[in-house]
């Protein structure tokens, strides 16, 4: 299949819905073989059908990213199958049970948000850094949010996870700069009609927002071999 990502192996987390699903479909439409990671088996199978019907290729990987050791196993399996990973798109996210005052945040929700938004991405970096370096033009991108810097009331938990993620990813980008062909960036999509957005803003009319498939151009650009951007927060 021809396209801007033809012949590339792309891993997408959070692929069962929202932005992750839209990006997985777009990557496949652009010719990548997409490794789709998400918790929900049924939703992944539906995605696989849609990608196959459009002539694309997908590898399904049902996985809760909080099972951290399993991320290492996925990396090892992909090395055996492909010998490299060209693109890593860390899109899965957790809003920690919803918005609320910092002092009222339930410890389990606080931990879940950090597990998915920070620790899982650290484990992905740890597992996939060697595979991305093996690619001729490895590309890694992660989804962040303006909440990382805004200091908004009730956004403390989610904002803290995104601030931590940005520091983690930008540090990694600085470490690999000028010594590999790997390019590492963050993408801030802004307001998009997703389930997480609906939880945060329950009274909002999502029909007035951009839909996930309307923002995938930026993800494709960051995944292309021609992308020269590195160590940036790319705002859509």
Secondary structure, DSSP 8 states (H G I E B T S, - for coil): --STTTT-EEEEESTTSHHHHHHHHHHHHTT-EEEEEES-HHHHHHHHHHHHHTT-EEEEEE--TT-HHHHHHHHHHHHHHHS--SEEEE-----TTS---GGG--HHHHHHHHIIIIIHHHHHHHHHHHHHHHSTT-EEEEEE-THHHH--TT-HHHHHHHHHHHHHHHHHHHHHTTTSS-EEEEEE--SEE-HHHHHH-TT--GGGSEEGGGSHHHHHHHHSTT----S-EEE-
